[in-house]
Amino acid sequence: MSDAPSTRPKVPEGQSRFLTTRQKEANEKGYVGYDTIWESFQKEVEYTTPKRP
């Protein structure tokens, strides 16, 4: 067999301009997932009806 560790190493938090990724804790099957957090880069403006001619 290999000498690889049975647990996944801790990965540092990933940062970019609008995206952050974090490593989740391993579940009972050993699967390690990641949280992806998006920061909004678009502005939402409430719709107003145009003026009538």
C-alpha positions as CSV (number, residue, x, y, z in Angstrom):
1,M,0.0,0.0,0.0
2,S,1.0,3.6,-0.3
3,D,2.3,5.8,2.5
4,A,-0.2,8.6,1.7
5,P,-2.1,10.1,4.7
6,S,-5.7,8.9,5.1
7,T,-6.9,12.5,5.7
8,R,-6.9,15.4,3.3
9,P,-4.5,18.2,4.1
10,K,-6.0,21.6,5.2
11,V,-6.2,24.0,2.2
12,P,-5.9,27.7,2.8
13,E,-8.8,30.0,2.0
14,G,-8.8,31.1,-1.7
15,Q,-9.3,34.7,-2.5
16,S,-10.0,36.5,-5.7
17,R,-11.7,39.7,-6.6
18,F,-15.3,38.5,-6.4
19,L,-14.9,34.9,-5.2
20,T,-13.9,33.2,-1.9
21,T,-13.5,29.4,-1.5
22,R,-13.2,27.6,1.8
23,Q,-12.6,24.0,2.5
24,K,-15.4,22.1,4.3
25,E,-14.9,19.5,6.9
26,A,-14.8,15.9,5.7
27,N,-18.1,13.9,6.0
28,E,-18.4,10.3,7.3
29,K,-17.3,8.9,3.9
30,G,-14.2,11.1,3.8
31,Y,-15.4,13.5,1.1
32,V,-14.1,17.0,1.4
33,G,-16.1,19.7,-0.3
34,Y,-15.6,23.4,-0.8
35,D,-17.8,26.5,0.0
36,T,-17.9,29.0,-2.8
37,I,-19.0,32.5,-1.9
38,W,-19.6,35.1,-4.7
39,E,-19.6,38.8,-4.0
40,S,-22.1,40.7,-6.1
41,F,-20.5,42.9,-8.8
42,Q,-23.7,44.1,-10.4
43,K,-26.0,46.7,-9.0
44,E,-29.7,46.0,-8.9
45,V,-31.9,49.0,-9.3
46,E,-35.6,48.9,-8.7
47,Y,-37.6,49.0,-11.9
48,T,-39.6,52.2,-12.6
49,T,-42.0,52.5,-15.5
50,P,-41.0,54.9,-18.2
51,K,-42.8,58.2,-18.6
52,R,-45.7,58.2,-21.0
53,P,-45.5,60.5,-24.0
